[in-house]
Amino acid sequence: MAAVVCVLAARSAFAPGLSGFDGTAQVRRVPGVALVDDRGALLRLDAPAHGEVLVLGYTRCTDECPLTLAKLALALRGLAPGTRPSAYFVTIDPTHDDPHTMRRYLSAWNNAIIGATGAPEALKALALALGAGDGSREARDHDTRLFIVDRYGAVREELQPDTTPDTITRALRAVTT
């Protein structure tokens, strides 16, 4: 027990955000930041009607992003259209990924996945809230997890990019029922 207390004390000394840690699990929520979808319409991700899945990446990515999006598109086919959660590919490179670029890129997946971009500050706030970095890394060094979000905007599950489409479908089904 003393070792655990020492470890927590040491961690709080080096991680100011943990100084108020009370031992309970903290639910991460999608912040209410204003983004723009791939059609140019305003978009908020913090209160989805049927849950959602968020993937952070960029259109010039040549490996993880296309593979993850292909798996996600397959996973979405396993869900009934009326209960299908929204799927968003949120850019971490707003300088290069405008709405038109995002839409063109996502057409490879029949536009089942919606592109989202926005001001760098808004995208950084989203990444921080998801625990997906602090926005200071170069685009090619991005987080590739899939974030499964319930209809209240709480992150319910994080899936690694090597997850199968069937596992993604099951996780999405869990937040739509």
Secondary structure, DSSP 8 states (H G I E B T S, - for coil): -HHHHHHHHHHHHH-GGGTT--SS----B-----EEETTS-EE--SS-SS-EEEEEE-TT--SHHHHHHHHHHHHHHTS-TTT--EEEEEES-TTT--HHHHHHHHGGGTT-SEEEE--HHHHHHHHHHHTS--S-S-TTS----EEEE-TTSBEEEEE-TT--HHHHHHHHHHHH-
